[in-house]
Amino acid sequence: MISSARLAWLQLRREKVRFAVAVAGVAFAVILMFMQVGFQDALYRSAVNLHSQLDAGVVLVSANYSVIARPTVFSRRRLYQALGFPGVRSVSPVYTMTARWKNPFDGQRRDLMVIGIDPDARAIDVPEIDTQRALLREPDVALFDQWSRPEYGPVPDAVRAHGMVSTELSGREITVRGLFPLGTSFGIDGTVVTSDLNFRRIFPFRSAGAIAIGLVQLEPDAVPEEVRDRLAAALPKDVRVLTKRDFMAQEVAYWAKATPIGFVFTFGVIMGIVVGLIIVYQILFADIADHLPEYATLKAMGYTNRYLAAVVVMEATLLAVLGFIPGLGVVRWLYQVTAAATRLPMRLEVARGLLVLGLTLVMCWVSGLLAIRKLRTADPAEVF
């Protein structure tokens, strides 16, 4: 008895054009799923670029906080009140605000995020910022995110070549003296970091006591969840107390649930599965219809319906694997192009590859199971 895998392969390759169309259809579905899942993952990763780099075990934000791209403020007194609680080692305020950046090369203006920190405190855990804190103590000096969108101008190249670039932020002249890596997100296209004093010079209407994020550094043996609960119970309700992990999860949840973006990407994955399912179903159905007399002959020879169904399922499996391989190759290139164009963290990881491969197999198996119904009409009596 010929194995179901060998028979499935022989049937697939017999119609070379149909076989190529089927593989191309599966590859297209694979590419679509990869891109949608990749964009969704890039959205969630980029949304917490800053959050993940904050040097804190517990974070304080305004009770009205929703997303970091829309700064809200609360009283700095709440942060200093946290100093009196067990497990708290130190605190540090962070100021954030959107400013109008003037491209120093073509004069175009574009919004970007300005972050103000205390140069004497280690608020952001980025080595490039930590080693350049002395620069932030100088008046009207800032550091520029080298992974910002190119629309802000070739600032990184100019800083590397000349050591500085002068421009305007909200009408105030500043000098970019250094670079650091952070990255863009769907809500933030560029970022500069400066001192808290320079921040108030750029935004004179912002009081020193109105901060956006309060960082609470903990003692080595402190449990973040326990400190969070103690602070939340004692502090007034005009602030929200979160662990760093909670802070990141809240940001991701906002983009996933409070905006249509998360739904759009999930819907894109579903559409990729539907497109591939229809293509594979049509190919398998046509293949069964063309070989119906052969299937009927096999039945007359004693082959069971289970064996014939295994042939169809094996055909679906072969199409899934053979379509996944070229699709993966195309996606690797597309991820590189997309990452270069958008500055988003498009990463082709093993877990994501296994996820898409699993979805592809399920898609093809469902198509095969639907097409198997045609086998029921294969009557050995009609052959003779």
N, C-alpha and C positions, 0 to 999 in steps of 0.2 A: 504493500500500500504506500503510495506516494504521500509524503508529509504535507500537511495543510500549508506550511510556510513555503515549501518549494512550489506547490501548485499556485499559491497566491502570487508569488513572484513571476512565474511563467505567464500567468494571465495578465498581470500588469504590464509587463514589458512587450507583450504581443502587439498592443496598440500603442506605438511609441508616441504619437501625437497626443492622444488622450492622456497617456501617462505623464507627459511633460506638462500638459495643461493642469492636471491634478496636482503635481508637485508645485507648480508655480502658484496655484491657488492657495495651497496650504502655506507656502512661504509668505505669501502676501498677508494671510491672516496672522502668521507668526510675527511679521514685522509690525503690523498694526498693534498687536497686543504688547509687544516689547516697547514700542514708542509710548503708548498710553501709560503703561505701568512705570516706564522710566520717567516720564514727565511728572507723574503723581509722586513718585519717590523723590525726585528733584525738588518738587514743591515743598514737601515736608522737611527734607534735609535743609534746604536753603532758608526755610522759615525760622529755623532755630540756629542760624549761623552765629548770631551774637549770644543767644541764650547759653549755648553749649560752652562758650568761652568765658562766661562770667565766673569770677573767682568767689564763689559763695556756696554755702550749704543750704541756706534759706534765703528767700527773696521776698521783699515787700513791694507791692504795687498798689495803685489806687483801686478803690472798690469799683470804679468805673472802667477799669482797664479791659480792653478787648484784644488788641493786637499791637505789636511794637511799632508798626508803621503809623499808628495813630496815637501819638504820645498823650498821656494823661499824667497829672501831677498830684502829689499829696504832701503833707507837711513833713519836713525833715525831722521834726521833733519825734515823730513816731519811730524813726530809725534809731535815734539816740536813746529812746525809751527801751529799746530792745537790749541795750548794753547791760542792763541790770539783771538779766535773766541767766540762770545757770546754763552752761554749755556754750554761751556766746563769747567768742574771743575778741572780735572787733567788728566794726561796721564801716561801710563806705557808700556814699551817695553817687548815683549816676544820673546825669542830665541828658535828655534826648530831645531833639527838635528837628523839624524839617526846615531847611534853609534853601535859598535860591543861589545856586552856584553859577558863576560866570566862567564859561570856558575861556581860559587865558589865551587860546590860540585863534578862535574865530568869533569870540564875543557872545556866542549863544548861551542862553540861560536855561538851567534845568534844576529841578529839585533834587536834593540828596539829604541823607541823614547826618546830623551832627551829634556827636557823643562827647559830653564833657565829663571828665573824671579828675579826681584828686591826683596830681602827679606823684605825691608821696605815698599813695596807697596802690596796692596791686589789685585793681578792680577787674581788669580784663586779662585773662590768662593766655596772652599771645606773646611769645618771646620777643618779637620785633617791636612791640609796644613797650614791653618791660625794659628793653635795653636803650630805648630812646626817650625815657621819661624826662631826662634832663632838658631835652629840646622843648617839651611841653611847658616848662616853667618860663620860657621866654614869651614876651608879649606878642599876641597875634600870630602865633605859630601853630601849625596843625600837621597831623600825619594823614596821609591819603591811602585809602584802600586800593592796593594795586590790582585787585580783581574787579574793580568797578567797571561799569559799562563804558565802552570806548567813546560814547557821545560826550563824556566830560572832557575829552581831549587826551592827547598822549602824555599825560602828566607823569606816569611812572618812568617813561623813557627820559623825559626832561629832567626829573629829579636825579635819576642815575647818572645822567650826563653832566649836569651843572650843579647838583647839590640842593637846588631849591627852585620853586616856581611861585610867582606872586599872582594872586587873583583876588576876587571879591566873593564874600559870603554875606548874603542879605545886605549888600551895599557897603560892607566893611572890608577894608583891604586886609588880607591875611597872606602868610607865606607858608607854603608846603615845604617842610624840611626833611621829611622822611616818609617811608612806605611801610605798610604792613599787609598781610594777607587775611581777608575775611570772607568776601564773596557777596554776590547779589542774591536777591530773593524775588518773589513775585510782587512784593510790596516795596522793596528797597533796591534801587539801581546803583547806588554809590554811597560811600560812607567816609567821613573824616572824623578823626579823634583829636580832641584838644583838651586843654586844662579846664577845670571848672571856672576859673577866673576869666579865661579867654572866651568861654561859652557865654558868660554873662555880658561880655563886651559885644559879642555878636548879637545877643538877644537882650538888650538892656531892659526890656519890659518883664523879663523873667526874674523873679525874686530868688535869692540864694536859698531861701527856705522851701522852695517849691521844687521837689525832685521827682524824677520819673520812675526810677528803680532804686530800691534800697537793698544793698548787699549785706548779708549777715554771715560773717566767717565764724566757723564753729571750732570748738576745742577738738583735739584729735579723737577723744573718746565719746564725743557727743553724738547722739542719734538724731539725724535731721527731722524725722517725723515727730519725735518727742518735743524737740525745740519748737517746731512749727505749731504743734497743738497748744503748747504753753503760751506762745506769743498770740495766737489767734484768740485764745480765751481771755487774755488780759488787755490787748490793745483795742482801741475804739474801732467801730465797724466802718470807718472811712478808709481803711486799708485792708488789703487781702494778703494773707500770709501763705506762702507756697514753698515747698521744697524746690530745689533746682529742677528736679525731674518733673514735678507737677507743673512748673512754669513752662517747660518745654512741651509737655503733653497738652497744656491748655492752648498754646500757640498752634500746634498741629490740629487740634480739634476744631479751632476756629476756622481754619482753611478747609477742613474736611466737611464740616457740618453747617457752618454759618455762611458759607459762600457757595456759589454754584460750581466752583472749579473742581472740587472733589467729586461731585456727581458727574461732571462732564467726563473726567478721566475714567471713572468707573464705567460709565456708559460706553465709552470708546472701547474698553476691553470687551464688554459684552457684545458690541457690534462686530468686533474682530472675530469672536467665537461664532457668531451667527453667520457671518460671511463665509468663514471656512467650513462650517457645518453644511451649508447649502451646496457649496462647491463639491465637497467630498461626497455628499449624498448623491448629487447628480451623476458624478463619475461612477460611483459604485452601482447605482441603480441601472445606469446604461450598460455597465459591464455585465451585470447579472442578466439583464434582458437579452443582450447579444449572445450570451452563453447559456441561455435557458435549456436548449436541447441537450447540451453537454451535461448540465446539472441533472437533467432528467435521466440521462444515460447512467450517470454515476449512481443515482438512486436505484435504477434497475439492477445495477451490479452489486448492490448491497450496502453502499455508503449511506450512512445515517444523516438525518437533517442536522444533527449536532456537528458532524464533520464538515458539512457544507457551510454551516454557519461559521465554523472556525476558520474556514478559508476566507470568508468575507471579512471577518474581524482581523485576520492577519493582513489582508490587503489594506485595511484601514490603518493598522499599526505601521506598516511599511511606508505608507503615504505620510503619516505623521512624522516619522523619523527622517525620511528623505526630504520632506519639506522644511523641517526644522533646521537642518544643517545649512542650506544656502541662506535661509532667513536670518540665522544667527550671524553669518558672515556679513550680510548687508547691514544688519543692526549695529555691529561693531563700528562700521564706518559712519553710519548716521549719528550714533552717539557722539563720536569725535567732532563731527561737523556741527551738531547742535550745541555741544558744550562750548565750542569756540565762538559760535555766533551769539549765544545767550548768556554765557558765563554761569550757567547753572550746573550743578554737580550731577551730570549724567554719567552714571557708573554702571558698567555691565558686570554684575556680581553673580557668583555661583547660585546663590539662593533664588535670585530672580530668574536665572536661566532654567533652573529646575521647576520653578512655578509655571513659566510659560510652556515648558515641555510637557508638564502634567496637564495643563489646560488644552494643549494641542492634542495629546493622546485621548483625553476625554471627548474632545470635539469630534475626532475621527471615529472613535468607538461608537458614539451616539449615532453618527451618520451611518456607520456600518450596521448597527442594530436596526435602524429604520429601514435600510435597504434590504435586510434579510427577509422582510415580509414578502418580497417578490419571489423568494425561493419556494414559498408555499404553493405557488402556481406551477412549479416544475413537476408535471405528472408523467411518470414513466410510460403510461399507456399511450400518450400522444406521440411517443417516438416511433412506435411500431405500427 
